[in-house]
Amino acid sequence: MRWKRWMLLLALLSVAGFGCGGSNGDSSPAPSDGGSGETSAATKAPKLEPPAAAVAEFLDAVRVGDDGKAASMFTPAARTQVAQLGYQVAPTKSDTATFAVGEVEYLKGGGARVAASWTDYGKTDEMLWMLRSGTEGWRIAGMAAVVFPGEPPLLLDFENLEEAMNKLRMLQQTIAERESQLQAQRPSAPQNAVQK
C-alpha cells in the first residue's frame, strides 16, 4: 500500500494554510531565485496558460513558505470559508520540493482543471487542481488526488471547507487504520531470538 503523506500535508496546508490573522513568519519577499539555486515551474516555463500560471504561483508559494501569496491564490469563496471557520496555519516551506504544471482543461462556466506533479524526497505524485476565473484572475477552488492506488481520487472543495476538512479527518483515520492493519500482518521477531 502506498499512501501519499505529501498529499495529506499539501491538502492540509492548502485548506488550512492561511487565515485572517496574518503570517507567523517573515513577510518580506523571497529572493528571486528561491534561495535554493533551483528554479520553480513558474520560472522554467516561458509562458504558461493563465490557469496553469495560477497553479504554478500557488505551488511555488507553498514550496517557499509564502502564506500570503498562497492565500491570495484561492477563490474569494474559499478565503471566506477559511475566515469564517478560523483556520490559520502558515504553509511549511520545502527546500527539497519541486513541481511541474501540466495540461489545462477548460470547462464551461469559467472553470479549468490543471494537472500538476509535486516531487519531494524522491517521490513524485500527481494532482489535479480545480480553478475558477474571476475578477482577480484564475484562482484555486479545489483539488483531487489519488491517495490509494486503485481507488477513486480524494476530491477537496475548498469553497466547502467544512466538508473538505471532514474528508481529511476521514482520510487520516483511514490511513491510521491501514497502517495498523499492516503492522498487525507483519511477523514479529521471537522474544528469545539470539542476535549475532
Secondary structure, DSSP 8 states (H G I E B T S, - for coil): ----HHHHHHHHHHHHS--TT--SS--S---TTTTTS---HHHHSSS--HHHHHHHHHHHHHHHT-HHHHHHTB-HHHHHHHHHHT--------TT-EEEEEEEEEETTTEEEEEEEEEETTEEEEEEEEEEEETTEEEEEEEEE-SSTTS--EEEETTSHHHHHHHHHHHHHHHHHHHHHHHHHS----TT----
